[in-house]
C-alpha cells in the first residue's frame, strides 16, 4: 500500500485521512488508518537566508590643506564629500597673522619689565697696594677711572685685601680705616659690590706681590721676644709672614690670643662699615691667615 502526500501529512498530525486505493482498473475510497505510522518529532529547523552584506561608507582621514589642494582634482569617488569640501575650504583660508614679539629694548622703553641678565657675577681683584701705608687710596684718579671702566664692562664688583698690618699697625686696638672707607665709598658711587678679604698675613716676598706690608709692629715685637710664635722650618729658619697656628689659643700678644685679635679686628670692621654691609659689601667676606 502506498500513501500519498495527504496520508503522510495525516500520519504526522495523528488524524485519519480518506485515501484512494487503486487496484488494477478499479479505484476505491476508504479511510486509511495511519495510526501505526511512527510519529517523528518536529525538528527545530532554522533557515538562514543569504543576506547581502552592505559595507559601511568608506571613511577617510582628514586631509591637510596642502594635500587637499593637491588631491582636489583626483578625489576618489569613495572619498567622503563632506570631508573633501571641508579640506578644500580650509586650504583656501589665509594664514593668521602673528604679532611680532617685541625686543627687550622696546619693551623696556614702553615701561615693561627689564629682562634680567643671566650668567655668573664677576669680581675683579684690586691691586694689593690699593690702600697706601699712610691709609689713603693709592693713585686716586686712576683708581676712580678704573672703577668706572669696570662698571661699564658689566663687572659685578671688586675684591680688596683688608690688611691687618695697615689698619692696626701702630698699637693694639687702634684701628685706622681711613683708606678703606674712602675706597668703599668710591665703589658705592660706581655701583660696584665689594668682597672684603680679611688678610692677617704679611704682603711681600710671594709670587705676584708688588708691595710689602708686614704684620702690625706690636705683633712683630712680640715675635722677636718669643721666636716660637713664628713658623720655623727644620733648619731653624723663622718666617714672620704669619703668626703660627700653634699659639692660636695662647695669650701671647699682649695678653690676648691671636684668635681674639682677629675677632676684634673683624668686629671693628663690622661696626665701622655696617651701613654698607649687604648693599655694597657682600657678607661672604674671606679670611686669609
Number of C-alpha atoms within 10 A of each C-alpha: 5 9 14 10 9 12 20 14 13 18 22 17 11 16 14 14 17 14 17 16 16 12 8 6 5 7 10 10 10 11 12 17 16 17 14 8 12 10 11 8 7 7 6 6 6 6 6 6 6 6 6 6 6 6 6 6 9 8 10 12 9 13 17 13 17 14 13 22 17 13 14 14 8 7 13 10 7 10 14 16 13 8 16 20 13 14 20 20 13 16 18 12 9 7 7 6 6 6 6 6 8 9 8 13 11 12 14 13 10 9 8 11 10 12 10 6 6 6 6 7 9 11 17 14 13 14 15 19 19 20 23 16 16 12 17 17 21 17 12 15 9 10 18 16 10 13 22 17 13 17 16 10 9 11 17 16 24 21 17 24 23 22 25 22 21 22 23 20 21 15 12 16 13 12 16 16 18 14 19 24 15 15 21 20 14 18 21 17 13 16 17 23 22 27 21 21 16 20 19 24 20 20 21 15 12 10 6 9 13 13 14 14 22 21 24 21 16 17 23 20 13 15 18 13 9 11 16 14 25 22 17 14 9 6 6 8 11 15 14 20 19 16 22 16 14 11 16 16 12 15 14 16 19 11 9 14 16 22 15 16 18 16 12 13 20 15 11 16 18 13 10 13 15 12 11 17 15 12 14 20 23 14 13 10 13 12 15 11 14
